[in-house]
Amino acid sequence: MRLQKECLYCNKQLVGRTDKKFCDPQCKSGYHYQQAKEQPERFYNKVDNQLRLNRKILKEYNKGGKVTVRAEVLKAKGFNPNFFTHYWKNNKSDVYLFAYEYGFLKREEHHIEKYILIKWQDYMGN
């Protein structure tokens, strides 16, 4: 006598191979998606998501090539300056941090924290 197995996702009775776990590819995909959502976010995904968010925010606010924006505005959108892909040091020894091709430099003017936003230029690679 064989035990009747059920689909791990929709609980329908399975027909076919004895080691079958899902009734169709959609149930298999749904099951694995549900399992992944219940797991804590992996470190790599956290970093990648924050870098992509930082890039999106910097791109949104840097329409002119070089712009100054209050830090509180960027941070309210979810910007985190601790996540960057690389840096560039200019001849004044200012260190710009970059999220891909969009860079930022922290400044304080009149006790207000601001960021100078720039876009990567070819000459910066030298």
C-alpha atoms as an extended CHARMM CRD file, in Angstrom:
* protein
*
       126  EXT
         1         1  MET       CA              0.0000000000        0.0000000000        0.0000000000  PROA      1               0.0000000000
         2         2  ARG       CA              1.3900000000        3.4090000000       -1.0700000000  PROA      2               0.0000000000
         3         3  LEU       CA              0.8710000000        6.6100000000        0.8580000000  PROA      3               0.0000000000
         4         4  GLN       CA             -0.7240000000        9.3840000000       -1.1720000000  PROA      4               0.0000000000
         5         5  LYS       CA              1.4960000000       12.4760000000       -1.1490000000  PROA      5               0.0000000000
         6         6  GLU       CA              0.3290000000       16.0540000000       -1.4580000000  PROA      6               0.0000000000
         7         7  CYS       CA              1.8330000000       19.0570000000       -3.2450000000  PROA      7               0.0000000000
         8         8  LEU       CA              3.9330000000       21.0800000000       -0.7690000000  PROA      8               0.0000000000
         9         9  TYR       CA              2.3780000000       24.3110000000       -2.0370000000  PROA      9               0.0000000000
        10        10  CYS       CA             -1.3080000000       23.7470000000       -2.8420000000  PROA      10              0.0000000000
        11        11  ASN       CA             -1.8810000000       20.3980000000       -1.0460000000  PROA      11              0.0000000000
        12        12  LYS       CA             -3.4140000000       18.7230000000       -4.1210000000  PROA      12              0.0000000000
        13        13  GLN       CA             -2.9100000000       14.9820000000       -4.3780000000  PROA      13              0.0000000000
        14        14  LEU       CA              0.1990000000       14.1330000000       -6.4300000000  PROA      14              0.0000000000
        15        15  VAL       CA              0.1220000000       11.7080000000       -9.3290000000  PROA      15              0.0000000000
        16        16  GLY       CA              3.2530000000       10.2660000000      -10.9230000000  PROA      16              0.0000000000
        17        17  ARG       CA              6.7330000000        9.6740000000       -9.5790000000  PROA      17              0.0000000000
        18        18  THR       CA              7.0930000000        8.5900000000       -5.9740000000  PROA      18              0.0000000000
        19        19  ASP       CA              9.5750000000       11.3690000000       -5.1600000000  PROA      19              0.0000000000
        20        20  LYS       CA              7.4120000000       14.1400000000       -6.6780000000  PROA      20              0.0000000000
        21        21  LYS       CA              6.8940000000       17.1730000000       -4.3950000000  PROA      21              0.0000000000
        22        22  PHE       CA              4.8730000000       19.6050000000       -6.5100000000  PROA      22              0.0000000000
        23        23  CYS       CA              1.9810000000       19.2010000000       -8.9150000000  PROA      23              0.0000000000
        24        24  ASP       CA              3.3180000000       21.7140000000      -11.4860000000  PROA      24              0.0000000000
        25        25  PRO       CA              6.1310000000       24.2740000000      -12.0770000000  PROA      25              0.0000000000
        26        26  GLN       CA              3.9460000000       27.1410000000      -10.7910000000  PROA      26              0.0000000000
        27        27  CYS       CA              3.5000000000       25.4370000000       -7.4140000000  PROA      27              0.0000000000
        28        28  LYS       CA              7.2300000000       24.7180000000       -7.2300000000  PROA      28              0.0000000000
        29        29  SER       CA              8.0380000000       28.3550000000       -7.9970000000  PROA      29              0.0000000000
        30        30  GLY       CA              5.4170000000       29.6420000000       -5.5500000000  PROA      30              0.0000000000
        31        31  TYR       CA              6.7050000000       27.3860000000       -2.7960000000  PROA      31              0.0000000000
        32        32  HSD       CA             10.3270000000       28.5000000000       -3.2220000000  PROA      32              0.0000000000
        33        33  TYR       CA              9.3220000000       32.1700000000       -3.4460000000  PROA      33              0.0000000000
        34        34  GLN       CA              7.3570000000       31.8240000000       -0.1970000000  PROA      34              0.0000000000
        35        35  GLN       CA             10.2990000000       30.0920000000        1.5040000000  PROA      35              0.0000000000
        36        36  ALA       CA             12.7200000000       32.8240000000        0.3800000000  PROA      36              0.0000000000
        37        37  LYS       CA             10.4260000000       35.5660000000        1.7140000000  PROA      37              0.0000000000
        38        38  GLU       CA             10.3750000000       33.9390000000        5.1400000000  PROA      38              0.0000000000
        39        39  GLN       CA             14.1940000000       33.8110000000        5.3430000000  PROA      39              0.0000000000
        40        40  PRO       CA             16.1230000000       36.8170000000        6.6760000000  PROA      40              0.0000000000
        41        41  GLU       CA             17.5850000000       38.9460000000        3.9020000000  PROA      41              0.0000000000
        42        42  ARG       CA             21.0700000000       37.7820000000        2.9980000000  PROA      42              0.0000000000
        43        43  PHE       CA             23.9600000000       40.1780000000        3.6030000000  PROA      43              0.0000000000
        44        44  TYR       CA             24.8370000000       40.3950000000       -0.0960000000  PROA      44              0.0000000000
        45        45  ASN       CA             21.2460000000       41.3070000000       -0.9640000000  PROA      45              0.0000000000
        46        46  LYS       CA             21.1240000000       43.9940000000        1.7410000000  PROA      46              0.0000000000
        47        47  VAL       CA             24.3010000000       45.6060000000        0.4090000000  PROA      47              0.0000000000
        48        48  ASP       CA             23.2250000000       45.3690000000       -3.2220000000  PROA      48              0.0000000000
        49        49  ASN       CA             19.7660000000       46.7760000000       -2.4960000000  PROA      49              0.0000000000
        50        50  GLN       CA             21.2010000000       49.7210000000       -0.5570000000  PROA      50              0.0000000000
        51        51  LEU       CA             23.7680000000       50.4930000000       -3.2760000000  PROA      51              0.0000000000
        52        52  ARG       CA             21.0530000000       50.4820000000       -5.9320000000  PROA      52              0.0000000000
        53        53  LEU       CA             18.8330000000       52.7010000000       -3.7730000000  PROA      53              0.0000000000
        54        54  ASN       CA             21.7230000000       55.1250000000       -3.1600000000  PROA      54              0.0000000000
        55        55  ARG       CA             22.4090000000       55.3010000000       -6.9130000000  PROA      55              0.0000000000
        56        56  LYS       CA             18.7420000000       55.9230000000       -7.6860000000  PROA      56              0.0000000000
        57        57  ILE       CA             18.5360000000       58.7500000000       -5.1210000000  PROA      57              0.0000000000
        58        58  LEU       CA             21.7940000000       60.3740000000       -6.2580000000  PROA      58              0.0000000000
        59        59  LYS       CA             20.6830000000       60.1900000000       -9.8910000000  PROA      59              0.0000000000
        60        60  GLU       CA             17.3020000000       61.7140000000       -9.0250000000  PROA      60              0.0000000000
        61        61  TYR       CA             18.8540000000       64.7440000000       -7.3270000000  PROA      61              0.0000000000
        62        62  ASN       CA             21.8410000000       65.2660000000       -9.6230000000  PROA      62              0.0000000000
        63        63  LYS       CA             20.3200000000       66.5870000000      -12.8430000000  PROA      63              0.0000000000
        64        64  GLY       CA             22.9630000000       69.2400000000      -13.5210000000  PROA      64              0.0000000000
        65        65  GLY       CA             26.2460000000       67.3570000000      -13.0930000000  PROA      65              0.0000000000
        66        66  LYS       CA             27.1690000000       69.0770000000       -9.8240000000  PROA      66              0.0000000000
        67        67  VAL       CA             24.5730000000       69.9140000000       -7.1820000000  PROA      67              0.0000000000
        68        68  THR       CA             24.4160000000       70.5630000000       -3.4260000000  PROA      68              0.0000000000
        69        69  VAL       CA             21.6070000000       68.9120000000       -1.4510000000  PROA      69              0.0000000000
        70        70  ARG       CA             20.8140000000       68.8730000000        2.2570000000  PROA      70              0.0000000000
        71        71  ALA       CA             21.6770000000       65.5440000000        3.8470000000  PROA      71              0.0000000000
        72        72  GLU       CA             18.2680000000       65.2970000000        5.5420000000  PROA      72              0.0000000000
        73        73  VAL       CA             16.5490000000       65.3100000000        2.1210000000  PROA      73              0.0000000000
        74        74  LEU       CA             18.6050000000       62.3650000000        0.8480000000  PROA      74              0.0000000000
        75        75  LYS       CA             18.3720000000       60.4220000000        4.1000000000  PROA      75              0.0000000000
        76        76  ALA       CA             14.5820000000       60.8510000000        4.1880000000  PROA      76              0.0000000000
        77        77  LYS       CA             14.4870000000       58.9820000000        0.8630000000  PROA      77              0.0000000000
        78        78  GLY       CA             16.5450000000       56.1120000000        2.3400000000  PROA      78              0.0000000000
        79        79  PHE       CA             20.0520000000       57.2280000000        1.3220000000  PROA      79              0.0000000000
        80        80  ASN       CA             22.8000000000       55.6540000000        3.4550000000  PROA      80              0.0000000000
        81        81  PRO       CA             26.2850000000       57.2120000000        2.9680000000  PROA      81              0.0000000000
        82        82  ASN       CA             27.9740000000       54.1490000000        4.4790000000  PROA      82              0.0000000000
        83        83  PHE       CA             27.2960000000       52.1860000000        1.2850000000  PROA      83              0.0000000000
        84        84  PHE       CA             29.4370000000       53.0750000000       -1.7280000000  PROA      84              0.0000000000
        85        85  THR       CA             31.2300000000       51.2620000000       -4.5460000000  PROA      85              0.0000000000
        86        86  HSD       CA             34.4560000000       53.2720000000       -4.8460000000  PROA      86              0.0000000000
        87        87  TYR       CA             35.9920000000       56.6680000000       -4.1440000000  PROA      87              0.0000000000
        88        88  TRP       CA             37.8860000000       59.4230000000       -5.9510000000  PROA      88              0.0000000000
        89        89  LYS       CA             40.2570000000       61.9520000000       -4.4170000000  PROA      89              0.0000000000
        90        90  ASN       CA             40.5500000000       65.3050000000       -6.2100000000  PROA      90              0.0000000000
        91        91  ASN       CA             43.6190000000       67.5660000000       -6.2510000000  PROA      91              0.0000000000
        92        92  LYS       CA             42.2550000000       69.4610000000       -3.1890000000  PROA      92              0.0000000000
        93        93  SER       CA             42.3130000000       66.1280000000       -1.2870000000  PROA      93              0.0000000000
        94        94  ASP       CA             38.5030000000       65.9610000000       -1.1130000000  PROA      94              0.0000000000
        95        95  VAL       CA             37.3700000000       62.3360000000       -1.1430000000  PROA      95              0.0000000000
        96        96  TYR       CA             34.1710000000       61.7410000000       -3.0950000000  PROA      96              0.0000000000
        97        97  LEU       CA             32.3870000000       58.4540000000       -2.4430000000  PROA      97              0.0000000000
        98        98  PHE       CA             30.5000000000       56.8650000000       -5.3290000000  PROA      98              0.0000000000
        99        99  ALA       CA             27.4840000000       54.6350000000       -5.7750000000  PROA      99              0.0000000000
       100       100  TYR       CA             28.3870000000       53.4170000000       -9.2560000000  PROA      100             0.0000000000
       101       101  GLU       CA             28.7040000000       56.5430000000      -11.4410000000  PROA      101             0.0000000000
       102       102  TYR       CA             27.1420000000       59.0090000000       -8.9670000000  PROA      102             0.0000000000
       103       103  GLY       CA             29.3480000000       60.5410000000       -6.2970000000  PROA      103             0.0000000000
       104       104  PHE       CA             28.8310000000       62.5230000000       -3.1130000000  PROA      104             0.0000000000
       105       105  LEU       CA             30.9790000000       64.5610000000       -0.7450000000  PROA      105             0.0000000000
       106       106  LYS       CA             29.8080000000       65.4280000000        2.7610000000  PROA      106             0.0000000000
       107       107  ARG       CA             30.0570000000       69.1100000000        3.7200000000  PROA      107             0.0000000000
       108       108  GLU       CA             28.8180000000       71.1990000000        6.6190000000  PROA      108             0.0000000000
       109       109  GLU       CA             27.7700000000       74.8040000000        5.9760000000  PROA      109             0.0000000000
       110       110  HSD       CA             26.3560000000       76.9690000000        8.7790000000  PROA      110             0.0000000000
       111       111  HSD       CA             25.8450000000       73.8510000000       10.9370000000  PROA      111             0.0000000000
       112       112  ILE       CA             23.7790000000       72.2000000000        8.1890000000  PROA      112             0.0000000000
       113       113  GLU       CA             24.9520000000       68.8540000000        6.8220000000  PROA      113             0.0000000000
       114       114  LYS       CA             24.9450000000       68.7880000000        3.0180000000  PROA      114             0.0000000000
       115       115  TYR       CA             26.2010000000       66.6160000000        0.1730000000  PROA      115             0.0000000000
       116       116  ILE       CA             27.8530000000       67.8300000000       -2.9940000000  PROA      116             0.0000000000
       117       117  LEU       CA             26.6880000000       65.4810000000       -5.7490000000  PROA      117             0.0000000000
       118       118  ILE       CA             28.7130000000       64.8080000000       -8.8830000000  PROA      118             0.0000000000
       119       119  LYS       CA             28.7400000000       62.3560000000      -11.7550000000  PROA      119             0.0000000000
       120       120  TRP       CA             31.7920000000       60.2750000000      -12.7010000000  PROA      120             0.0000000000
       121       121  GLN       CA             33.8650000000       61.8450000000      -15.5000000000  PROA      121             0.0000000000
       122       122  ASP       CA             36.5160000000       60.2400000000      -17.7130000000  PROA      122             0.0000000000
       123       123  TYR       CA             39.3470000000       62.3390000000      -16.2490000000  PROA      123             0.0000000000
       124       124  MET       CA             38.6890000000       60.8760000000      -12.7910000000  PROA      124             0.0000000000
       125       125  GLY       CA             40.0530000000       57.5270000000      -13.8870000000  PROA      125             0.0000000000
       126       126  ASN       CA             43.5830000000       58.9130000000      -14.2470000000  PROA      126             0.0000000000
